[in-house]
Amino acid sequence: MAKKRILVCGATGFIGRNVAEILARRDDFEVIGVWNKRPVFDHPNLTWRQADLTNAADVDRVLDGIDVVVQAAATTSGSKDIVTRPFIHVTDNAVMNSLLFRAAHTKKTGQVLFFSCTVMLQSSEEPQAEDAFDPRRELHPRYFGVGWTKLYVEKMCEFYSRIGPTKYTIIRHTNIFGPHDKFDLERSHVFGATITKVLSAKDHIVVWGTGEEARDLLYVDDLVNFCERAIDQQKDGLALLNVGAGQAVSIKDLVHKIVTASGKTLRIEHDLSQPTIKTTLSLDCGKAKAMFGWSPQTSLDEGIQRTIAWWRKHIGPTLSQ
Protein backbone atom coordinates (compact mmCIF):
# COMPACT_ATOMS: atom_id res chain seq x y z
CA MET A 1 0.00 0.00 0.00
CA ALA A 2 1.31 3.47 -0.90
CA LYS A 3 2.42 5.67 1.95
CA LYS A 4 0.31 8.71 2.83
CA ARG A 5 2.28 11.86 2.00
CA ILE A 6 2.13 14.33 4.91
CA LEU A 7 3.29 17.93 4.45
CA VAL A 8 4.11 19.66 7.75
CA CYS A 9 4.17 23.43 7.30
CA GLY A 10 6.30 25.19 9.90
CA ALA A 11 8.29 22.01 10.57
CA THR A 12 11.21 23.95 12.05
CA GLY A 13 8.97 25.57 14.68
CA PHE A 14 7.85 24.23 18.05
CA ILE A 15 4.62 22.38 17.24
CA GLY A 16 5.59 21.64 13.65
CA ARG A 17 8.88 20.01 14.62
CA ASN A 18 7.23 17.76 17.17
CA VAL A 19 4.54 16.79 14.65
CA ALA A 20 7.11 16.06 11.94
CA GLU A 21 9.42 14.01 14.16
CA ILE A 22 6.66 11.90 15.68
CA LEU A 23 4.71 11.28 12.45
CA ALA A 24 7.98 10.36 10.69
CA ARG A 25 8.23 7.30 12.96
CA ARG A 26 5.29 5.70 11.20
CA ASP A 27 5.94 3.27 8.35
CA ASP A 28 2.71 4.25 6.56
CA PHE A 29 3.57 7.97 6.36
CA GLU A 30 6.02 9.84 4.16
CA VAL A 31 6.66 13.13 5.95
CA ILE A 32 7.86 16.28 4.19
CA GLY A 33 8.75 19.34 6.24
CA VAL A 34 8.44 22.91 4.96
CA TRP A 35 11.06 25.43 6.03
CA ASN A 36 11.66 29.06 5.14
CA LYS A 37 14.35 30.94 7.09
CA ARG A 38 15.00 28.81 10.16
CA PRO A 39 17.60 26.07 9.45
CA VAL A 40 16.45 22.49 9.00
CA PHE A 41 17.41 19.60 11.26
CA ASP A 42 18.56 16.09 10.42
CA HIS A 43 16.05 13.27 10.66
CA PRO A 44 16.40 9.93 8.83
CA ASN A 45 12.72 9.72 7.82
CA LEU A 46 12.08 13.36 6.98
CA THR A 47 12.60 15.25 3.72
CA TRP A 48 12.47 19.00 3.21
CA ARG A 49 10.95 21.58 0.87
CA GLN A 50 11.81 25.28 1.16
CA ALA A 51 8.98 27.77 0.72
CA ASP A 52 7.73 31.20 1.66
CA LEU A 53 4.11 30.40 2.47
CA THR A 54 3.03 33.98 1.79
CA ASN A 55 4.09 33.45 -1.83
CA ALA A 56 1.44 31.81 -4.05
CA ALA A 57 3.93 30.12 -6.40
CA ASP A 58 5.84 28.56 -3.49
CA VAL A 59 2.63 27.29 -1.91
CA ASP A 60 1.44 25.78 -5.19
CA ARG A 61 4.78 24.02 -5.65
CA VAL A 62 5.10 22.45 -2.20
CA LEU A 63 1.53 21.06 -2.22
CA ASP A 64 2.10 18.99 -5.37
CA GLY A 65 1.41 15.31 -4.66
CA ILE A 66 0.47 15.84 -1.00
CA ASP A 67 -2.28 13.83 0.74
CA VAL A 68 -2.43 15.66 4.09
CA VAL A 69 -1.33 19.18 5.07
CA VAL A 70 -0.57 19.85 8.73
CA GLN A 71 -0.60 23.65 8.94
CA ALA A 72 1.67 24.54 11.85
CA ALA A 73 3.28 27.59 10.22
CA ALA A 74 2.45 30.95 11.81
CA THR A 75 3.88 34.22 12.99
CA THR A 76 3.86 33.78 16.76
CA SER A 77 5.43 35.35 19.84
CA GLY A 78 4.89 35.90 23.53
CA SER A 79 2.83 38.20 25.73
CA LYS A 80 5.17 41.19 25.23
CA ASP A 81 4.39 41.34 21.50
CA ILE A 82 0.69 40.72 22.12
CA VAL A 83 0.73 43.94 24.14
CA THR A 84 3.18 46.11 22.18
CA ARG A 85 2.99 44.81 18.55
CA PRO A 86 -0.32 42.94 18.12
CA PHE A 87 -0.39 43.53 14.36
CA ILE A 88 2.39 40.99 13.71
CA HIS A 89 -0.05 38.12 14.35
CA VAL A 90 -2.57 39.23 11.73
CA THR A 91 -1.41 39.88 8.16
CA ASP A 92 1.05 37.05 7.39
CA ASN A 93 -1.13 34.45 9.06
CA ALA A 94 -4.22 35.46 7.07
CA VAL A 95 -2.26 35.47 3.80
CA MET A 96 -0.49 32.12 4.21
CA ASN A 97 -3.63 30.26 5.23
CA SER A 98 -5.62 31.77 2.36
CA LEU A 99 -3.00 30.57 -0.12
CA LEU A 100 -2.62 27.12 1.46
CA PHE A 101 -6.36 26.42 1.54
CA ARG A 102 -6.86 27.60 -2.04
CA ALA A 103 -4.02 25.36 -3.26
CA ALA A 104 -5.37 22.40 -1.27
CA HIS A 105 -8.76 22.96 -2.88
CA THR A 106 -7.46 23.21 -6.45
CA LYS A 107 -5.21 20.16 -6.01
CA LYS A 108 -7.96 18.17 -4.21
CA THR A 109 -5.68 17.48 -1.24
CA GLY A 110 -7.21 14.86 1.04
CA GLN A 111 -7.07 16.66 4.38
CA VAL A 112 -5.86 19.87 6.04
CA LEU A 113 -5.23 20.14 9.79
CA PHE A 114 -5.26 23.75 10.98
CA PHE A 115 -3.97 24.79 14.39
CA SER A 116 -6.31 27.44 15.72
CA CYS A 117 -6.24 28.63 19.35
CA THR A 118 -8.48 29.71 22.22
CA VAL A 119 -7.86 33.47 22.42
CA MET A 120 -11.33 34.18 21.04
CA LEU A 121 -12.93 32.58 24.13
CA GLN A 122 -14.02 34.58 27.15
CA SER A 123 -12.49 34.07 30.57
CA SER A 124 -14.46 31.46 32.50
CA GLU A 125 -14.14 29.36 35.61
CA GLU A 126 -15.85 26.45 33.80
CA PRO A 127 -14.32 24.40 30.96
CA GLN A 128 -15.43 25.79 27.60
CA ALA A 129 -16.90 23.61 24.83
CA GLU A 130 -16.54 24.26 21.09
CA ASP A 131 -19.77 26.26 20.95
CA ALA A 132 -18.78 28.61 23.79
CA PHE A 133 -17.69 31.46 21.51
CA ASP A 134 -20.27 34.25 21.43
CA PRO A 135 -19.64 36.79 18.63
CA ARG A 136 -21.83 39.34 20.44
CA ARG A 137 -19.31 39.63 23.26
CA GLU A 138 -16.19 41.75 22.85
CA LEU A 139 -12.90 39.87 22.68
CA HIS A 140 -10.23 40.73 25.20
CA PRO A 141 -8.63 43.97 23.84
CA ARG A 142 -5.17 42.42 23.71
CA TYR A 143 -6.46 39.43 21.73
CA PHE A 144 -8.74 41.31 19.32
CA GLY A 145 -6.51 41.06 16.25
CA VAL A 146 -5.20 37.52 16.64
CA GLY A 147 -8.58 36.24 17.88
CA TRP A 148 -10.57 37.50 14.89
CA THR A 149 -7.83 36.35 12.51
CA LYS A 150 -8.10 32.82 13.87
CA LEU A 151 -11.89 32.93 13.58
CA TYR A 152 -11.62 34.13 9.99
CA VAL A 153 -9.29 31.25 9.13
CA GLU A 154 -11.62 28.78 10.86
CA LYS A 155 -14.44 30.03 8.62
CA MET A 156 -12.17 29.61 5.60
CA CYS A 157 -11.80 25.96 6.59
CA GLU A 158 -15.57 25.65 6.69
CA PHE A 159 -15.95 27.43 3.35
CA TYR A 160 -13.55 25.14 1.50
CA SER A 161 -15.00 22.03 3.18
CA ARG A 162 -18.36 22.98 1.65
CA ILE A 163 -17.17 23.44 -1.93
CA GLY A 164 -14.62 20.65 -2.39
CA PRO A 165 -13.50 17.19 -1.32
CA THR A 166 -10.76 18.27 1.11
CA LYS A 167 -11.47 17.44 4.76
CA TYR A 168 -10.62 20.11 7.33
CA THR A 169 -9.69 19.56 10.96
CA ILE A 170 -9.76 22.73 13.07
CA ILE A 171 -7.75 22.17 16.24
CA ARG A 172 -8.62 24.68 18.96
CA HIS A 173 -5.72 23.82 21.15
CA THR A 174 -4.82 25.33 24.47
CA ASN A 175 -1.33 26.37 25.69
CA ILE A 176 1.13 23.74 24.44
CA PHE A 177 4.51 23.07 26.05
CA GLY A 178 7.42 20.66 25.74
CA PRO A 179 10.66 20.08 23.78
CA HIS A 180 11.61 22.54 21.01
CA ASP A 181 9.46 25.31 22.49
CA LYS A 182 10.77 28.89 22.51
CA PHE A 183 12.79 29.29 25.69
CA ASP A 184 14.31 32.75 25.19
CA LEU A 185 12.81 35.50 27.33
CA GLU A 186 11.94 37.84 24.43
CA ARG A 187 9.79 35.52 22.28
CA SER A 188 8.67 32.72 24.58
CA HIS A 189 5.27 32.15 26.14
CA VAL A 190 4.89 31.92 29.89
CA PHE A 191 5.84 28.24 30.22
CA GLY A 192 9.06 28.44 28.20
CA ALA A 193 10.08 31.71 29.82
CA THR A 194 9.52 30.31 33.31
CA ILE A 195 11.54 27.16 32.57
CA THR A 196 14.50 29.29 31.46
CA LYS A 197 14.18 31.71 34.38
CA VAL A 198 14.08 28.90 36.93
CA LEU A 199 16.85 26.76 35.48
CA SER A 200 19.14 29.77 34.94
CA ALA A 201 18.52 31.41 38.34
CA LYS A 202 20.93 31.39 41.25
CA ASP A 203 18.77 32.55 44.15
CA HIS A 204 15.55 34.18 42.84
CA ILE A 205 13.34 34.64 39.79
CA VAL A 206 11.08 37.50 38.70
CA VAL A 207 7.61 36.68 37.37
CA TRP A 208 5.74 39.15 35.20
CA GLY A 209 2.48 40.37 36.72
CA THR A 210 0.57 38.92 39.63
CA GLY A 211 0.35 35.33 38.48
CA GLU A 212 -3.42 35.27 38.97
CA GLU A 213 -4.20 34.35 35.37
CA ALA A 214 -4.80 30.63 34.80
CA ARG A 215 -4.05 28.56 31.72
CA ASP A 216 -4.91 25.10 30.39
CA LEU A 217 -1.53 23.49 29.64
CA LEU A 218 -1.09 20.45 27.36
CA TYR A 219 2.12 18.51 26.72
CA VAL A 220 3.01 18.55 23.02
CA ASP A 221 3.07 14.75 22.55
CA ASP A 222 -0.64 14.66 23.42
CA LEU A 223 -1.36 17.27 20.73
CA VAL A 224 0.53 15.21 18.14
CA ASN A 225 -1.40 12.11 19.20
CA PHE A 226 -4.61 13.99 18.46
CA CYS A 227 -3.29 14.84 14.98
CA GLU A 228 -2.56 11.19 14.28
CA ARG A 229 -6.07 10.20 15.33
CA ALA A 230 -7.61 12.90 13.14
CA ILE A 231 -5.61 11.74 10.11
CA ASP A 232 -6.49 8.11 10.72
CA GLN A 233 -10.15 8.45 11.72
CA GLN A 234 -11.85 11.62 10.45
CA LYS A 235 -14.74 10.93 8.09
CA ASP A 236 -16.61 14.25 8.10
CA GLY A 237 -15.64 17.08 5.79
CA LEU A 238 -15.24 19.47 8.73
CA ALA A 239 -14.36 18.90 12.38
CA LEU A 240 -13.76 21.65 14.94
CA LEU A 241 -12.42 20.19 18.17
CA ASN A 242 -11.00 21.40 21.47
CA VAL A 243 -7.65 19.87 22.41
CA GLY A 244 -6.40 20.61 25.90
CA ALA A 245 -5.77 19.26 29.37
CA GLY A 246 -9.26 20.20 30.53
CA GLN A 247 -8.24 22.14 33.62
CA ALA A 248 -6.59 25.47 34.37
CA VAL A 249 -3.57 26.14 36.55
CA SER A 250 -2.63 29.63 37.74
CA ILE A 251 0.69 31.04 36.63
CA LYS A 252 1.61 31.44 40.28
CA ASP A 253 1.03 27.71 40.89
CA LEU A 254 2.81 26.80 37.65
CA VAL A 255 5.91 28.71 38.74
CA HIS A 256 5.94 26.88 42.07
CA LYS A 257 5.58 23.52 40.28
CA ILE A 258 8.51 24.28 37.98
CA VAL A 259 10.69 25.46 40.87
CA THR A 260 9.88 22.30 42.84
CA ALA A 261 10.56 20.05 39.83
CA SER A 262 13.90 21.78 39.25
CA GLY A 263 15.13 20.79 42.71
CA LYS A 264 16.28 24.37 43.35
CA THR A 265 15.51 26.70 46.24
CA LEU A 266 14.53 30.06 44.78
CA ARG A 267 12.84 33.23 45.96
CA ILE A 268 9.92 34.21 43.73
CA GLU A 269 9.32 37.92 43.09
CA HIS A 270 6.51 39.52 41.03
CA ASP A 271 7.17 42.50 38.74
CA LEU A 272 3.81 44.29 38.74
CA SER A 273 4.96 46.81 36.10
CA GLN A 274 4.92 44.08 33.43
CA PRO A 275 1.78 43.02 31.52
CA THR A 276 -0.73 40.62 33.04
CA ILE A 277 -3.62 39.30 30.95
CA LYS A 278 -5.97 38.37 33.80
CA THR A 279 -8.02 35.57 32.29
CA THR A 280 -8.87 32.01 33.29
CA LEU A 281 -9.56 29.41 30.65
CA SER A 282 -9.79 25.65 30.29
CA LEU A 283 -11.31 23.45 27.59
CA ASP A 284 -14.03 20.82 27.57
CA CYS A 285 -12.51 18.16 25.30
CA GLY A 286 -15.38 15.68 25.42
CA LYS A 287 -16.01 15.98 21.68
CA ALA A 288 -12.44 14.89 20.85
CA LYS A 289 -12.84 11.86 23.10
CA ALA A 290 -16.21 10.95 21.60
CA MET A 291 -15.08 11.39 17.97
CA PHE A 292 -11.53 10.04 18.08
CA GLY A 293 -11.16 8.39 21.50
CA TRP A 294 -8.59 11.05 22.39
CA SER A 295 -7.71 12.26 25.87
CA PRO A 296 -4.45 13.65 27.29
CA GLN A 297 -2.07 11.03 28.64
CA THR A 298 0.65 13.25 30.17
CA SER A 299 0.05 14.96 33.51
CA LEU A 300 1.27 18.51 34.02
CA ASP A 301 3.86 17.36 36.57
CA GLU A 302 5.19 14.66 34.23
CA GLY A 303 5.29 17.12 31.33
CA ILE A 304 7.25 19.61 33.45
CA GLN A 305 9.79 16.94 34.39
CA ARG A 306 10.23 15.88 30.74
CA THR A 307 10.63 19.47 29.58
CA ILE A 308 13.19 20.27 32.29
CA ALA A 309 15.20 17.18 31.33
CA TRP A 310 15.11 18.22 27.65
CA TRP A 311 16.09 21.82 28.50
CA ARG A 312 19.06 20.70 30.59
CA LYS A 313 20.31 18.51 27.74
CA HIS A 314 19.73 20.88 24.80
CA ILE A 315 19.40 24.48 26.04
CA GLY A 316 21.47 24.62 29.23
CA PRO A 317 24.82 23.79 27.59
CA THR A 318 24.36 26.55 24.98
CA LEU A 319 23.76 29.17 27.68
CA SER A 320 26.94 28.25 29.52
CA GLN A 321 29.18 28.63 26.44
N, C-alpha and C positions, 0 to 999 in steps of 0.2 A: 504494500500500500504506500502511495506517495506521502511524503512528509508534508505537514501543514506549514506553510511559510508565514512566519510571524515577523512583522516589522515593528520594532520598538523605537518610537520617536523619543528623543531625549535620553538615549541610552547611556550617556556619560553623566547624567544627573543622578540625584539621590534615588528617587523611586524608579526611574527608568533603568538604572544600573542593576538594582536588585531584581527587577522583573526580568531583564535580559539574562542575568547570570543563572537565575533559578529555572526559567523556562528552557534555557539551553541544556539543562541536564536531561531533558526528556528525549527519548529516541524518536518519537513521532513528530517532533517539531524541528524545523530549520529556522533558526533565529538570526535576524539581520538587525543590527543596531544602526541608528542614524546619529551622526555627530555633525557639529558645525565648527565651533571654535575650540571647545575644550578637548584636550588630547584623548585619544582612545586608549583602551587597556587591552592587555592580552587575555584571550580566553580561547581554549581549544575548539569549542563548539559554537563560536560566534564570529560572524563576518560583519563587515562595516560598509556603509554607504554615507558619503559626505553630502550634506544638503543644508541650504538656508531655507527653512520651512516658511519663511515669508516671501519666498520667490516661487511663482507659479510653475516655472519650467523645472526647477529642482524637485518640487513636490510631485509633479507628474512623472518625472523620471524614477524617483525612488519607490513609487507605488506600483511600478510594473511587476506583474507576476505575484503579487502579495495576496495571501488569503485572509490574514487578520492584521489590523493595525492597532497597536497599543499606544495611545497618544498620551505620552508622559512628558512631552516637551512644553515648556512654559517659561515665561519671564516671572521669576519668583524672588522673594527676599523676605526679610524679617520685619518686626514690628516698627523699627525705626523708619524704614521706607514707607510703610503703610501710613505713617503719620506725616512724614515730610515730603515724600514724592509718590503719592498714590497713583499718578498717571502712568507709571511704568508698568503697571499690571494690566493695562487696558488694551492699548492699540495692537502691539505685536501678537498678543494672545488671540484677539478677535480675528486678525488677519490670517495667522497660521491655521487656525481651526477651520475657517471658511475655505481655505484652499485645500486642506486635507480632506474635508468632507465632500467637496465638489469632485475631487479626483477619485475618491473612493466610489462615489456614485457613478461617474462616467466609466470607470473600469470594472464596475460590478464586484467590488471587493466583498468578501463574505461577511466580515464583521469588523466593527470599530469599537474599541473600548476607550472611553473618554473619562479622564480623571477630573471630576468637578470638585466641589468643596462644600463647606457648611456655613460660609460667612454670610449667606443670605438669610439664615435662620435667626430668629429672635432669641435673646437670652431666656433661659427657662430652667427651673429646678427639676422638671420632668424630662425624661428621654423623649426626643422628638422623632416622629415618624416621617416618612417621605412626603406626606401631604400637609406637613406643618407650616410650610411657607405660605404667608398671607400677603399678596401683593398690595393690599390696602394699607399695610403698616410700613412705616419708614424704616429703611435699613439703618444700621448703626452708621453714623456719619463717616467714620474712618474706613468702613467697608463698602461704601456706596458704589464706587467705581468697579472694584474687583467683583463685588457681589452681583451687580447687574450684568457684568460681562459674562460671568459664569452662567447666569440664567439665560442670557441670549444664546450662548453656545449649547446649552441643554436643549433649547427650543430648535436650534439648527439640527441637532441629532433627531429630534422628533420629526421635523420637516422631511429630512432625507429618508427616514425610515418609512414615511408614508408614500413616497414617490418612487422608490426603488427597492431592489432585493437585499441591500446591505442591512444587516442587523446592527443595532446600536446598543451598547451597554453604558449607561451613565452611572458612574461610581461617585456617589456623594460621600467621600471619605472624610474622616475626622483627622486630628493631628497625628501624623505618622512619624515614627522615630526608629532609629537603628543604624546599622553600618552604612557608610558612605553619605550620611547626612552632612549638611553644612555645619561645621563646628567652629568657624571663625566668628568673632564677636560682632562684626559689622553686618554680615548677611544672614546669620543663622536665626532660626526660630528659637523659642524659649527653651526647648529641651536641649538642643545642640549647644546653645550658649551656656546653659547651666552645667552641662557635662564638662565643657572646657574650663569654665570658671572654677569648678570644684577640683578637678584633677590637676589644675595648674596652681592652685592657691597654696600658700604656706600657712597662714593662720586665720584668714577670714575671706569671705566673698561678699560682693555687693550685688543685690538683686534689684532690678528695675521695678519701681512701683511698690504697691502694698502687698502683692501676692494674693489678693482676694479673688481674682478671676480664676475660673475653674475650666479645665479642658478635658476632653475625651481623648485619650492617648492610645494608639494602636501600634504594635510592633510590626515592622515592615513585612516580615515573612507572612504574617496573617493576611495582609493586603494582597500579596502576590498569590497566595493560596486562593483567595476569592477570584482573582483574574483567571487562574487555571480552571476553576469550576465554571465560570461564565463562558469561557471558550469551549469547554467540553459539553456543557449542558444547555445553554440558552437556545430556546426554540422560537420565542416571540421576536418580532421585528424590533421592539423597543423594550428595554428594561431600565428603570431608574431605581437604584437600590442604595440604601444607607450601608456603610461599612465602617464600623468603629468598635470600640471596646464595650460601649453601652453604659458607661458610668464616667462621671467627671471627678477629677482630682484637682484641688486648688494648687496654684503655683507654689504657694508657701509649703504645702505638704509635699509636693514633688521635690522641691529643693531639699527638704529634710530627708526624703527617701534616697536621693542621689548622694548626699553627704554620708548617710549611714552606709550605703552600699560601697562607697569608696574606701571605707575603713579609716577615714581621716577625722580629726577633731578640728572643726572650723567654727568661727564666729560668723553668724549671718547678719548682715546689715542691709537695710532697705533704703534705696535712693529715691525719695519721693518726688524729685524734680524730673524724673524720667517718665515716659508715657506708660500708662496703665489702661488697658481696654477692659473695663470691668464687666465682663459677661460670664455667664455660666452656661455650658452647653454639653449635652451628651446625646447619643443617637439610639433610637429604637431600631434594632437590626433584625427584627423578627421576619421581615419579608425576605431577606437574604437567606435566612435559615430555612424558611418554607420553600423557597424556589430552588436553591442550590445545596441545601444541607450545610451551609457555611456558618461557622461561629468562631470567634477568636480562640486560639489555643495557647497563647503566650500571655502570662500574667504580667502586670506592670513591673513587679519586682524582678521577675525573671528577665524581662526585656531590658531593664536598667542594668542588670548584671552583665548581660551579653554585650550591651553597647559599651559599657565601661571596659570590658576585656578587649573589645575591638579597638577602642580609642587608644588604650595603652599600647597595643601592638602596632598600630598604624599611624596615629597622630602624635602621640607623646614623643617618640624618637625624633620627629621632624622639628618639634618645638625646642628641643634641647640642643640642636645643632648650632 
